Amino acid sequence: MTQSFFFDLENDDIEEGADGDGSGNEMFKVEPSHDHPDHKPVAVMEPRLHKLQDLLSALPSNISYRTVQIQSPTGILKLPRRELFDIRAQLMAEDEISDQSSPAVGLSTNDITPNVYEGGFKTWECAVDLASHLSESLSKGWELGGREVHVVEVLSALPNLSTALPTLVFFDFFLKQWSPSWRAVHLSLADYNLSVLQNATLPNLLLTWYFVQSVAVPEPAGDLEITPDLLSRFIKDLSEKAIYISGISGTWNGAFTDLLVPFENSQRRSRIETIFLASETIYSPKSVHAFTQVLLKALESAEETHGRGRAFVAAKKFYFGVGGGVDEFLKVLSELGGRGVTTWESKDEGVGRVIVEVQRVGGNAAKW
């Protein structure tokens, strides 16, 4: 029998009506991809860059959504995100769920199958923590002073940031600025699986844009018809606001960091302000080193443009059963030339959750 790893995430799954009863008592399951004699090792997917048009090409004619309330001391921000059942229906229609090598298998079986599905279709509590923290920070003002902004969000690892809630907070903020002080904004969204970027992440960006530009408060749940005219207006509006979106699929390695260049024209790469976002990415000691290297390289790249950068990593203090956690991450971070400070900590019972702000030692920190 194939072995599975289980560890209690307590109240993490906020996908009510999807893969549990919403009580938060479900167990998180990791399915090894090659721990059985009959299982062949699965090749690691190399990183690939995907432009906006590539991500838009997979959109269906209609998407169902439900709003998530991001609460902070400064108020409540309602963000729409595509329903999990709607993603499942699309993938079933495309016959992906029956394919055991497809990331869609994660929608009906395990939460993670290494090198096949790295968790991207669901939203978990640490992502909400980070989104709330960012919403509060942005509400206090952010002086960019003519800089270029590069928001990087790493979505893979535990089922967490597929819905890209932290980036959606930034996207909502950028769209609502009538007199923006930045020269350009680039959103780089990374998930191990391209299917997650196409079917979860990009639809959520489109939904956020739709309700901001229509000056309408999204209903708690509803549907949005995707028409050629809607997509044309979406592309045009982003262009006019100098907002660029791209995706990166595949594993974390040196080639991955090479794809984190926000602007193809090297003459435009000056004074970049990089904000690196991640949640639940440090649960495995096997991957924390590669993740930390990617994080620090992103901040270093900003500094090479005479810019500045910082990162926010939302995580549990310890992941029972797999050995990862904040202490291990801070240890690796220090060894690689970074430093981290806890800027937020949950007061809930159970496994502690924190947000760690990361900078390079001697680097220039972005501020708001």
C-alpha positions as CSV (number, residue, x, y, z in Angstrom):
1,M,0.0,0.0,0.0
2,T,1.2,3.5,-0.8
3,Q,2.4,5.4,2.3
4,S,0.9,8.8,3.1
5,F,2.1,11.5,5.4
6,F,-0.5,13.1,7.7
7,F,-0.2,16.1,10.0
8,D,-2.9,18.1,11.7
9,L,-3.4,21.6,10.2
10,E,-6.3,22.3,12.6
11,N,-8.3,25.2,11.3
12,D,-6.4,25.8,8.1
13,D,-8.7,24.8,5.4
14,I,-11.1,27.6,4.6
15,E,-12.5,26.0,1.5
16,E,-15.9,25.4,3.0
17,G,-18.0,22.9,1.1
18,A,-15.1,21.7,-1.0
19,D,-12.9,19.2,0.7
20,G,-14.3,19.1,4.2
21,D,-17.0,20.4,6.4
22,G,-15.3,23.7,7.1
23,S,-14.7,22.7,10.7
24,G,-11.0,22.7,10.2
25,N,-10.6,19.2,11.6
26,E,-9.5,17.6,8.4
27,M,-6.0,16.1,8.2
28,F,-3.5,17.2,5.6
29,K,-2.2,14.4,3.4
30,V,1.0,14.2,1.5
31,E,1.3,11.3,-1.0
32,P,4.9,10.3,-1.9
33,S,5.2,9.9,-5.6
34,H,7.7,7.1,-5.7
35,D,7.8,5.2,-2.4
36,H,6.4,1.9,-3.7
37,P,8.1,-0.6,-5.9
38,D,5.4,-0.3,-8.5
39,H,5.7,3.5,-8.7
40,K,8.1,5.0,-11.1
41,P,9.9,8.2,-10.1
42,V,8.3,11.3,-11.4
43,A,10.6,13.7,-13.2
44,V,10.8,17.2,-11.7
45,M,9.3,19.9,-13.9
46,E,11.8,22.5,-15.0
47,P,10.7,26.2,-14.6
48,R,8.9,27.8,-17.5
49,L,7.8,31.4,-18.0
50,H,4.2,32.0,-19.1
51,K,2.9,35.4,-20.4
52,L,-0.5,36.8,-19.7
53,Q,-2.0,35.6,-23.0
54,D,-0.8,32.1,-22.3
55,L,-2.7,32.1,-19.0
56,L,-5.8,33.6,-20.4
57,S,-6.1,30.9,-23.1
58,A,-7.4,28.3,-20.6
59,L,-10.3,30.4,-19.3
60,P,-13.8,28.9,-19.7
61,S,-16.8,30.9,-20.8
62,N,-18.1,31.3,-17.3
63,I,-16.5,31.1,-13.8
64,S,-18.2,30.8,-10.4
65,Y,-16.8,32.7,-7.5
66,R,-17.2,33.2,-3.8
67,T,-15.8,36.2,-1.8
68,V,-13.2,36.0,1.0
69,Q,-13.3,38.6,3.6
70,I,-9.8,39.9,4.5
71,Q,-10.2,41.5,8.0
72,S,-7.7,43.9,9.4
73,P,-7.7,46.6,12.1
74,T,-8.3,49.1,9.3
75,G,-11.4,47.4,7.8
76,I,-12.7,44.6,5.7
77,L,-11.6,43.9,2.1
78,K,-13.8,41.6,0.1
79,L,-11.9,39.6,-2.6
80,P,-13.5,37.2,-5.0
81,R,-11.9,33.9,-5.7
82,R,-12.9,31.1,-8.1
83,E,-14.8,28.3,-6.5
84,L,-13.0,25.0,-6.1
85,F,-16.0,23.0,-7.5
86,D,-15.9,25.1,-10.6
87,I,-12.2,24.3,-11.2
88,R,-12.9,20.7,-10.6
89,A,-15.8,20.7,-13.1
90,Q,-13.6,22.3,-15.8
91,L,-10.8,19.8,-15.3
92,M,-13.2,16.9,-15.3
93,A,-14.6,18.2,-18.6
94,E,-11.0,18.3,-19.9
95,D,-10.5,14.7,-18.5
96,E,-7.5,15.8,-16.4
97,I,-8.7,14.3,-13.1
98,S,-8.5,10.7,-14.5
99,D,-4.9,11.3,-15.5
100,Q,-2.8,10.3,-12.5
101,S,0.1,12.4,-13.8
102,S,-2.0,15.5,-13.8
103,P,-2.0,18.1,-11.0
104,A,-5.8,17.8,-11.1
105,V,-5.5,14.5,-9.2
106,G,-4.9,16.7,-6.1
107,L,-8.5,17.9,-6.3
108,S,-9.9,14.4,-5.6
109,T,-7.2,12.5,-3.7
110,N,-4.3,13.9,-1.7
111,D,-3.3,17.4,-0.9
112,I,0.2,16.9,-2.2
113,T,1.8,14.4,-4.6
114,P,5.5,15.4,-4.9
115,N,6.6,16.4,-8.4
116,V,3.0,16.0,-9.6
117,Y,0.8,18.3,-7.6
118,E,2.3,20.6,-5.1
119,G,-0.9,21.9,-3.6
120,G,-2.2,24.9,-5.4
121,F,-5.9,24.8,-5.8
122,K,-6.9,25.6,-2.2
123,T,-6.7,28.5,0.3
124,W,-5.3,28.0,3.7
125,E,-5.1,30.1,6.9
126,C,-1.6,31.4,6.6
127,A,-2.4,33.0,3.2
128,V,-5.3,34.8,4.9
129,D,-3.0,35.9,7.7
130,L,-0.5,37.4,5.2
131,A,-3.3,39.0,3.1
132,S,-4.7,40.7,6.2
133,H,-1.2,41.9,7.3
134,L,-0.6,43.4,3.9
135,S,-4.0,45.0,3.7
136,E,-3.4,46.8,7.0
137,S,0.1,48.0,5.9
138,L,-1.1,49.3,2.5
139,S,-4.0,51.2,4.1
140,K,-1.4,53.3,6.0
141,G,0.1,54.5,2.8
142,W,3.0,53.5,0.5
143,E,5.3,56.0,-1.0
144,L,6.9,54.6,-4.2
145,G,8.6,57.7,-5.5
146,G,8.6,56.8,-9.2
147,R,9.9,53.3,-8.6
148,E,9.1,50.1,-10.5
149,V,7.3,47.6,-8.4
150,H,7.8,43.9,-8.6
151,V,5.5,41.7,-6.6
152,V,6.6,38.0,-6.5
153,E,4.3,35.4,-5.0
154,V,5.4,31.8,-4.6
155,L,2.2,29.8,-4.6
156,S,3.4,26.2,-4.3
157,A,3.9,23.9,-1.3
158,L,1.0,23.2,1.0
159,P,-2.4,24.0,-0.4
160,N,-2.3,27.7,0.2
161,L,-1.7,30.5,-2.2
162,S,-3.2,29.2,-5.4
163,T,-5.9,31.8,-4.9
164,A,-3.0,34.3,-4.6
165,L,-4.8,36.2,-1.8
166,P,-1.7,38.3,-0.8
167,T,-1.1,39.3,-4.4
168,L,-4.8,40.1,-4.9
169,V,-4.5,42.6,-2.0
170,F,-1.7,44.3,-3.9
171,F,-3.6,44.1,-7.2
172,D,-6.7,45.6,-5.7
173,F,-4.6,48.4,-4.2
174,F,-2.8,49.2,-7.5
175,L,-6.1,49.2,-9.5
176,K,-7.7,51.7,-7.1
177,Q,-4.9,54.3,-7.3
178,W,-6.1,57.3,-9.5
179,S,-2.7,58.9,-9.5
180,P,-0.1,56.1,-9.2
181,S,3.4,57.1,-8.1
182,W,5.0,54.0,-9.7
183,R,6.5,53.8,-13.2
184,A,5.3,50.2,-13.7
185,V,4.1,47.2,-11.8
186,H,4.9,43.6,-12.5
187,L,3.2,40.7,-10.8
188,S,5.2,37.4,-11.0
189,L,3.1,34.5,-9.8
190,A,4.7,31.1,-9.4
191,D,3.2,27.7,-8.8
192,Y,4.7,24.3,-9.5
193,N,1.7,23.5,-11.7
194,L,0.7,25.6,-14.8
195,S,-2.8,24.3,-14.4
196,V,-3.1,26.1,-11.0
197,L,-2.0,29.3,-12.6
198,Q,-4.4,29.0,-15.4
199,N,-7.4,27.7,-13.5
200,A,-7.2,29.4,-10.1
201,T,-4.7,32.2,-10.0
202,L,-5.5,34.1,-13.2
203,P,-9.3,33.8,-12.8
204,N,-8.9,35.4,-9.4
205,L,-7.0,38.3,-10.8
206,L,-9.6,38.8,-13.5
207,L,-12.4,38.7,-10.9
208,T,-10.6,41.3,-8.8
209,W,-10.1,43.6,-11.7
210,Y,-13.8,43.2,-12.8
211,F,-15.3,44.3,-9.5
212,V,-12.8,47.2,-9.1
213,Q,-13.4,48.6,-12.5
214,S,-17.2,48.1,-12.3
215,V,-17.2,49.9,-8.9
216,A,-19.4,47.1,-7.6
217,V,-19.2,45.1,-4.4
218,P,-19.1,41.4,-5.3
219,E,-22.0,39.3,-4.0
220,P,-21.0,36.6,-1.5
221,A,-21.2,34.2,-4.4
222,G,-22.0,34.4,-8.1
223,D,-20.9,33.9,-11.7
224,L,-19.0,35.9,-14.2
225,E,-19.4,35.5,-18.0
226,I,-16.0,35.6,-19.8
227,T,-16.5,37.3,-23.1
228,P,-13.9,38.4,-25.7
229,D,-14.9,42.0,-25.0
230,L,-14.3,41.5,-21.3
231,L,-10.8,40.1,-21.9
232,S,-10.0,42.9,-24.3
233,R,-10.9,45.5,-21.7
234,F,-8.9,43.6,-19.1
235,I,-5.8,43.6,-21.2
236,K,-6.2,47.3,-22.3
237,D,-6.8,48.5,-18.7
238,L,-3.7,46.7,-17.4
239,S,-1.7,48.2,-20.3
240,E,-2.9,51.7,-19.5
241,K,-2.0,51.3,-15.8
242,A,1.4,49.8,-16.7
243,I,0.6,46.6,-14.8
244,Y,2.2,43.4,-16.2
245,I,1.4,39.9,-15.2
246,S,3.3,36.7,-15.8
247,G,3.4,33.2,-14.3
248,I,6.2,30.7,-13.6
249,S,5.6,27.0,-13.3
250,G,8.1,24.3,-12.2
251,T,10.5,23.7,-9.5
252,W,12.7,26.1,-7.5
253,N,16.2,26.2,-8.8
254,G,18.7,28.5,-10.5
255,A,16.7,28.6,-13.7
256,F,13.7,29.6,-11.7
257,T,15.5,32.7,-10.4
258,D,16.5,33.6,-13.9
259,L,12.8,33.9,-14.8
260,L,12.1,36.4,-12.0
261,V,13.3,39.3,-14.2
262,P,10.3,41.7,-14.1
263,F,11.0,43.7,-17.2
264,E,12.4,42.3,-20.4
265,N,13.8,45.7,-21.5
266,S,17.0,46.1,-19.4
267,Q,16.9,49.9,-19.8
268,R,13.7,49.9,-17.8
269,R,15.1,47.9,-14.9
270,S,16.1,50.6,-12.5
271,R,15.1,51.3,-8.9
272,I,12.9,48.2,-8.6
273,E,11.0,47.7,-5.4
274,T,10.6,44.0,-4.9
275,I,8.0,42.5,-2.5
276,F,8.4,38.7,-2.2
277,L,5.4,36.9,-0.7
278,A,5.1,33.2,0.4
279,S,2.9,31.1,2.6
280,E,3.3,27.5,3.9
281,T,6.4,27.1,1.7
282,I,8.8,26.0,4.5
283,Y,7.0,22.8,5.7
284,S,9.6,20.5,4.2
285,P,13.3,20.5,5.3
286,K,14.1,19.1,1.9
287,S,12.9,22.2,0.0
288,V,13.5,25.0,2.4
289,H,17.1,25.6,1.2
290,A,16.0,26.0,-2.5
291,F,13.1,28.2,-1.5
292,T,15.4,30.4,0.6
293,Q,17.9,30.8,-2.2
294,V,15.1,31.9,-4.6
295,L,13.8,34.4,-2.0
296,L,17.2,36.0,-1.4
297,K,18.1,36.1,-5.1
298,A,14.9,38.0,-5.8
299,L,15.8,40.6,-3.2
300,E,19.4,40.8,-4.5
301,S,18.2,41.3,-8.0
302,A,16.2,44.4,-6.8
303,E,19.3,45.8,-5.1
304,E,21.3,45.4,-8.3
305,T,19.0,47.9,-10.0
306,H,19.7,50.4,-7.1
307,G,16.3,49.4,-5.7
308,R,15.2,47.7,-2.5
309,G,13.3,44.7,-1.4
310,R,11.9,42.6,1.4
311,A,10.0,39.4,1.8
312,F,7.1,38.2,3.9
313,V,6.9,34.5,4.8
314,A,3.7,33.3,6.5
315,A,4.0,29.8,8.1
316,K,3.3,27.6,11.1
317,K,6.0,27.5,13.8
318,F,6.3,23.8,13.3
319,Y,4.9,21.2,10.9
320,F,4.3,18.0,12.8
321,G,5.3,14.8,11.0
322,V,7.5,16.4,8.4
323,G,10.0,18.3,10.5
324,G,9.8,21.8,8.9
325,G,9.1,25.0,10.6
326,V,10.2,28.6,11.3
327,D,13.2,27.7,13.3
328,E,14.6,25.5,10.5
329,F,13.9,28.3,8.0
330,L,15.6,31.0,10.1
331,K,18.6,28.7,10.5
332,V,18.9,28.2,6.7
333,L,18.2,31.9,6.1
334,S,21.1,32.9,8.4
335,E,23.5,30.5,6.7
336,L,22.6,31.9,3.3
337,G,23.0,35.6,4.2
338,G,19.6,36.7,5.3
339,R,17.8,37.7,8.5
340,G,14.3,37.4,9.6
341,V,12.1,39.1,12.2
342,T,8.6,38.0,13.3
343,T,6.3,40.9,12.5
344,W,3.0,39.1,13.4
345,E,2.0,36.1,15.5
346,S,-1.4,34.5,15.9
347,K,-3.1,34.5,19.3
348,D,-5.2,31.4,18.5
349,E,-5.0,28.1,20.3
350,G,-3.2,25.2,18.6
351,V,-0.2,25.3,16.3
352,G,1.3,28.8,16.3
353,R,1.3,30.9,13.1
354,V,3.6,33.7,12.3
355,I,4.7,36.1,9.6
356,V,8.4,36.6,9.2
357,E,9.8,39.6,7.4
358,V,13.0,38.8,5.6
359,Q,15.8,41.0,4.3
360,R,19.3,40.3,3.0
361,V,22.1,41.2,5.4
362,G,23.3,44.6,4.3
363,G,20.5,44.9,1.8
364,N,18.2,47.9,1.2
365,A,14.8,47.2,2.7
366,A,11.6,48.4,0.9
367,K,9.3,50.5,3.2
368,W,5.8,51.8,3.3
